[in-house]
Amino acid sequence: MLDSDKDRQDTFELIEQLQAGDEQSAAALFERYMQRLTALARVRMSQKLAARVDPDDIVMSAWRSFFVGARSSRFSIANKNDLWSLLVTITLRKLYRQVDRHTAAIRSVDQEAVSIDGFEFPLEELNQGPSPDAIVAASDLLEFVM
């Protein structure tokens, strides 16, 4: 969903007001773009990463960085269309940092085991079926019960 020309002009004015210290403009920008940024982060995340990290946390971190940078005039937004591009860039960089962090060898999401009722087991072993020893043990138990 692209902004209309009026929305873009309003956004440009809000940015100027934000840089002048107006907190209401910050709230208006937040309200205008929060849902779209969250949807973007959610779509770009794998299911495994989404189990560890909430897309809202990533977007809130991006907003923090944006507001700090905007208040210190670190960002130059000359074109009305630059804000969305800037917010997307900040959000994706925050997301990719989380991906790097959670796929590092020591805490990789690919090494997680699934826990059911407090018993942990890797899914690969579950997919292979019972071992021959387990079949013999179950058979012996069944024979004993009968």
N, C-alpha and C positions, 0 to 999 in steps of 0.2 A: 504494500500500500504506500504509494508515494504521496508526499505532502503537496497540497495545492500551493499556488504562488502566495496566497494570503497567509497560509500556515508557515511558509518559509520566511516571509517577511516578519511575522509575529515572532518566530523563533530567533531571527537575527536581533530583533529588539530585546527579546528576553536575555540573550547572551550579553548584549551591551549592559543591560540592567544588572545582570549577575556580576559582571566585572566591576560595576560600580558599587557592589555590596548589597544588592536587594535580595533578601532571602525568599521572597514570594516568587521571584522569577526562577530561582533554583527549584522550588517545589513544582512550578508549572512545567519546567523542562523535564523534571523527574517523572511527573505524571504522564506527560506526552510520550515519552520514549521507553518507559520501564517495561511495559508488556512486550514490545517488539524486541527489546534486547534480551529479555528472559527467554522468549521463544527462540531467538537465534542461538543462545547458549544451550538450550535444551536440545535443539536439533543437532547441534555439532558434537554433543557428548555421547560416548558409548554407554550402553546400559551398565556395564561394570563400573565405569567411572561415576555415573549418576547415582549408583548405590553408595558411593563414598562422599561425593561432593554435590551439594545442592546448587542448581543453576542460579538460584537467587543470590547465593553467597558470592558467586563469581561476578554477577552483574552489580551487586552492591559494592564490591571492591572496585569495579570499573568506575562506578559513579563517584566513589571517594576520590579516586585518582583524577577524574575529570574536574570535580569541584575544586580540589586543591590547585590543580593546574590553571583552571580558569580564573580563580581568585588572584593568583599570582601573575596573571597575564602570560603564562607560559605557552598557551595555545593561541595561535593567530587564526581567527576564523573570519576570513575576508569575504568568502562567498557564502551565500545562504544555504547552500547544499553541503558545506563542509562539516557541519555539526554531526549529521548522521554518520558520515564516513569516519569521523574522529571517534565517535562512540563505539562503532562497530570494531574499529581497529583496537581500541583499548580493551574492549570486552574479549575479543578473540585472543589478544596477547595474554590476558589474565587466564583465559581458558587453557591455552597451550602451555602456560607455566604449570597449571595444575595437572595437565596430561603428563608433562615431563616428570613432575614430582611423583605422581602415582604410578608411573610405569618404570621408575628407576628399579634396578635389580632387587634392592633390599625390600621394597614395599610394592612391588608390581601387582596390579590387580589380576594379572594372569596366573599368579601363584596362589590365589585364594582357594580355600577348601570350603565346602558347604557344610553347615552344621544343622542336623535335625535332632531335636530333643536332646541337645547337649553332646551328641556323638558326632565327631568330625570325621569326614572321609572325603577323599578326592572324587570328583565326578567320573574320572576316567575309569577307575576301578569298578564303579557301579555299572557303567556301560558295558563292561566286559562279561558280566554275568558271574555266577558263583564259581569259585575255584573247585577243583576236584576234591580237595580236602574238606571243603565246606559241604559238598554234596554227600560225601561219606559220613560226615559228622551228623548231618540232618537225617540221613537214612538210618543211622544207628539209633538216634534219638527217637525217631518215629517207631522203629522196631521195638525199642524198650517200652515206650508208652503203650503200644498195642499189647 
